[in-house]
Amino acid sequence: MSEASYLGNMFKLFSVAFTPATQQIVKVIVEGTLADDMATTWRALSLPDDAIDSFLTTMQEYRGRDAEEVLHELRIDWAHMYMGDKPRVTNTEGLWRFRAEGRDTVRMINRYTNEVADFMRECGVKRQQQYNDCIDYIENECDFAAFLANGPEYLAEMGKDNIELLGDFMDDHMLKWAPGFCEDVQREAQTPYYRALAALMGVFLNEF
């Protein structure tokens, strides 16, 4: 497998891990599959050992636990961080960047959100017809970065270099806010899972 493919896998794993918890996601947490896949991909990319070792130590706490109990814990923590009139953590690029600039807004979709949508559209990715939610959630941006890293053939046919596009997307979007988002999660999360996940992604972004 190429380095770009491993990079795509890493982004995809972060996308899955940050998606609101479902029974399917919790299943791979308690079975240890998520942690094992992250470790394999992380080491294939020669990223810092101490970061993945710390993550694996935390994830060991979840192996073999009751899935429904873990699902309940993660959903409570997700709501604790992201829900409410003034959420403790903002998990969309547009709102995070507006607030970092001191411009509070209740609008979920703003110019940063539209810039992300425009970038995706230029790469041939359009939001699904029935999709009315924000396109710039952290899990969506990770998924899009995975898409670019894996380099679908039609991008080359359009005369576009997928790795160059990935670099542009990281510089113009993810690296502008995702490191700060990871710091917010580490500070506000109540569960070891989200704290460890955010710490690992913070290192990943710093190494990008």
C-alpha positions as a printed Julia matrix, in Angstrom:
208×3 Matrix{Float64}:
   0.0    0.0     0.0
   1.33   3.47   -0.87
   1.96   6.23    1.66
  -0.92   8.21    0.15
  -3.24   5.25    0.74
  -2.17   5.01    4.38
  -2.69   8.75    4.69
  -6.17   8.33    3.28
  -6.84   5.52    5.76
  -5.72   7.72    8.65
  -8.08  10.51    7.68
 -10.9    8.01    7.18
 -10.34   6.52   10.62
 -10.49   9.96   12.22
 -13.67  10.64   10.27
 -15.28   7.48   11.63
 -14.01   8.09   15.15
 -15.39  11.65   15.33
 -18.77  10.76   13.82
 -21.54  10.8    16.47
 -21.48   7.4    18.15
 -23.59   4.62   16.68
 -23.85   0.95   17.54
 -21.58   0.12   14.61
 -18.89   2.56   15.7
 -19.04   1.42   19.31
 -18.72  -2.18   18.15
 -15.29  -1.49   16.6
 -14.27   0.4    19.73
 -15.08  -2.37   22.21
 -13.74  -5.08   19.89
 -10.47  -3.16   19.56
 -10.66  -2.98   15.76
 -10.58   0.82   15.63
  -7.51   1.02   17.86
  -5.71  -1.75   15.95
  -6.41  -0.16   12.56
  -5.27   3.23   13.81
  -2.06   1.76   15.19
  -1.26  -0.1    11.96
  -1.88   2.98    9.83
  -0.08   5.32   12.22
   3.04   3.18   12.29
   3.01   2.73    8.51
   3.22   6.53    8.27
   6.17   6.56   10.73
   4.4    8.97   13.07
   5.58   9.48   16.69
   5.4    6.26   18.71
   4.59   7.91   22.03
   1.37   9.41   20.67
  -0.05   6.12   19.4
   1.14   4.25   22.49
  -0.74   6.69   24.72
  -3.85   6.36   22.55
  -3.7    2.56   22.67
  -3.36   2.59   26.46
  -6.57   4.6    26.72
  -8.42   2.48   24.18
  -7.52  -0.65   26.12
  -9.99   0.57   28.76
 -12.83   0.03   26.26
 -11.96  -3.47   25.06
 -14.55  -6.01   26.1
 -16.85  -3.47   27.74
 -20.61  -3.58   27.3
 -21.34  -1.86   23.97
 -24.63  -0.28   25.09
 -22.96   1.2    28.14
 -20.16   2.71   26.04
 -22.65   4.01   23.49
 -24.57   5.75   26.27
 -21.39   7.33   27.69
 -20.19   8.61   24.33
 -23.56  10.05   23.38
 -23.77  11.9    26.69
 -20.27  13.3    26.19
 -21.01  14.28   22.59
 -24.07  16.23   23.76
 -22.06  17.74   26.63
 -19.5   19.14   24.19
 -21.51  20.1    21.12
 -25.12  20.74   22.11
 -26.84  23.74   23.67
 -27.17  27.45   22.94
 -23.48  27.99   23.72
 -21.71  24.65   23.06
 -18.44  24.04   24.85
 -16.85  22.85   21.6
 -17.6   23.91   18.03
 -17.16  21.05   15.56
 -17.7   22.91   12.29
 -15.01  24.94   10.56
 -17.2   27.95    9.83
 -18.44  28.49   13.37
 -15.06  27.67   14.93
 -13.23  30.21   12.78
 -15.88  32.9    13.24
 -15.7   32.52   17.0
 -11.89  32.45   16.96
 -12.08  35.8    15.21
 -14.4   37.11   17.93
 -17.42  37.14   15.65
 -20.15  35.19   17.4
 -22.87  33.92   15.1
 -25.88  31.66   15.31
 -25.74  30.88   11.6
 -24.41  27.37   11.05
 -23.6   28.08    7.4
 -21.33  31.04    6.67
 -18.64  32.07    4.22
 -16.12  29.52    5.49
 -18.71  26.78    5.13
 -19.39  27.93    1.58
 -15.66  27.98    0.78
 -15.41  24.34    1.86
 -18.43  23.45   -0.28
 -16.9   25.31   -3.24
 -13.57  23.49   -2.82
 -15.34  20.14   -2.74
 -17.43  21.04   -5.76
 -14.29  21.93   -7.74
 -13.06  18.41   -6.95
 -16.26  16.88   -8.27
 -17.84  16.3    -4.84
 -21.34  17.64   -4.29
 -23.49  17.35   -1.21
 -26.27  14.79   -1.53
 -29.63  16.15   -2.63
 -31.3   15.41    0.7
 -28.33  16.62    2.79
 -29.21  19.93    4.46
 -26.66  19.91    7.28
 -23.27  21.63    7.46
 -20.65  20.28    5.08
 -17.78  21.44    7.31
 -18.19  19.17   10.34
 -14.84  17.73   11.43
 -15.84  14.22   10.34
 -16.88  15.47    6.88
 -13.61  17.34    6.35
 -11.61  14.28    7.44
 -13.63  12.15    5.02
 -12.97  14.58    2.18
  -9.24  14.65    3.0
  -9.28  10.83    2.81
 -10.98  11.07   -0.57
  -8.25  13.39   -1.87
  -5.41  11.28   -0.46
  -6.79   8.17   -2.15
  -6.73   9.99   -5.49
  -9.76   8.98   -7.56
  -8.82   8.58  -11.22
 -11.21  11.23  -12.49
  -9.21  13.97  -10.74
  -6.21  13.13  -12.91
  -8.5   13.13  -15.93
  -9.54  16.66  -14.91
  -5.86  17.63  -14.87
  -5.78  17.91  -11.07
  -3.12  16.49   -8.75
  -4.84  14.91   -5.74
  -1.89  15.34   -3.35
  -1.55  18.98   -4.33
  -5.28  19.42   -3.73
  -4.95  17.74   -0.35
  -2.17  20.13    0.6
  -4.27  23.09   -0.47
  -7.29  21.85    1.49
  -5.19  21.33    4.6
  -3.54  24.75    4.34
  -6.71  26.66    3.48
  -9.09  24.82    5.77
  -8.25  22.0     8.18
  -5.0   23.4     9.54
  -6.72  26.73   10.13
  -9.04  25.24   12.75
  -8.72  21.51   13.43
  -5.68  21.84   15.77
  -7.66  24.31   17.9
 -10.69  22.04   17.77
  -8.55  19.17   19.09
  -7.36  21.36   21.98
 -10.97  22.25   22.78
 -12.01  18.6    22.86
  -9.1   17.64   25.11
 -10.11  20.4    27.52
 -13.88  19.8    27.54
 -14.42  16.07   26.93
 -15.55  13.97   29.87
 -14.67  10.58   28.39
 -11.14   9.2    27.91
 -12.13   8.19   24.37
 -12.65  11.7    23.03
  -9.7   13.15   24.94
  -7.35  10.48   23.58
  -8.75  10.77   20.07
  -8.31  14.54   20.0
  -4.76  14.27   21.37
  -3.84  11.78   18.65
  -5.34  13.89   15.89
  -3.55  16.96   17.23
  -0.21  15.18   16.8
  -1.23  13.94   13.35
  -2.05  17.46   12.19
   1.16  18.82   13.64
   3.12  16.21   11.68
   1.25  16.78    8.42
